């Protein structure tokens, strides 16, 4: 089979008479295996690995992650990294991995929901 994975993205702004838009884009990808990880995980204020099971995320896996917390943010990053993808309360994101994902909560533990796929 082919194109088992679908990612849909778009972004627009309208503020003070100025507007910009990146239209909705739909991309499909082949899944390199048949396994995936879909779960929630509590993330504390010290760096911890996101559970990935047997998924080979080091080879460019795709990840959807949502911060389920109402107040605090969480950062998804490579181990030891100070930057990364910052998810404010309620934020969600899709991105491609180049290493095993780690996460660190800001002020207090947060719950994240995620789907991790080999791609």
C-alpha positions, 0 to 999 in steps of 0.5 A, spaced: 500 500 500 501 507 499 499 513 502 497 510 508 498 517 512 495 524 511 497 530 514 492 536 513 495 543 515 494 551 514 495 557 517 491 564 516 491 571 520 487 577 519 489 583 524 488 590 523 487 590 516 492 586 514 491 579 512 496 573 510 494 565 509 497 559 507 492 555 504 490 548 507 495 543 504 494 536 504 500 531 504 500 523 504 506 519 506 507 512 506 508 508 512 514 504 513 511 499 517 504 497 520 505 499 528 504 506 531 503 509 538 497 513 540 496 514 547 497 520 553 503 521 557 504 525 563 510 529 562 514 532 569 518 538 569 525 534 568 526 531 561 523 525 559 523 520 553 516 520 550 514 512 550 515 510 542 515 503 543 518 499 537 517 505 532 523 507 529 522 515 530 530 516 529 529 515 522 524 521 520 517 518 524 511 523 524 508 525 530 502 529 532 502 531 539 497 536 543 498 539 550 492 537 554 493 542 560 489 548 561 495 552 564 502 550 563 506 549 557 511 543 555 516 543 550 518 537 545 525 536 543 531 532 542 535 529 549 539 535 552 536 540 547 534 547 550 529 549 544 524 545 541 517 545 539 513 549 545 506 547 546 502 552 550 496 550 554 491 546 549 496 547 543 497 541 538 502 540 532 504 535 527 512 535 525 517 530 523 522 527 528 529 526 527 531 523 533 527 520 539 522 525 542 523 527 549 519 532 553 519 537 559 514 541 562 515 548 564 512 549 571 508 543 573 506 536 570 502 536 564 498 531 560 500 530 552 496 526 547 500 523 541 500 519 535 507 517 533 508 513 526 514 511 522 514 514 515 
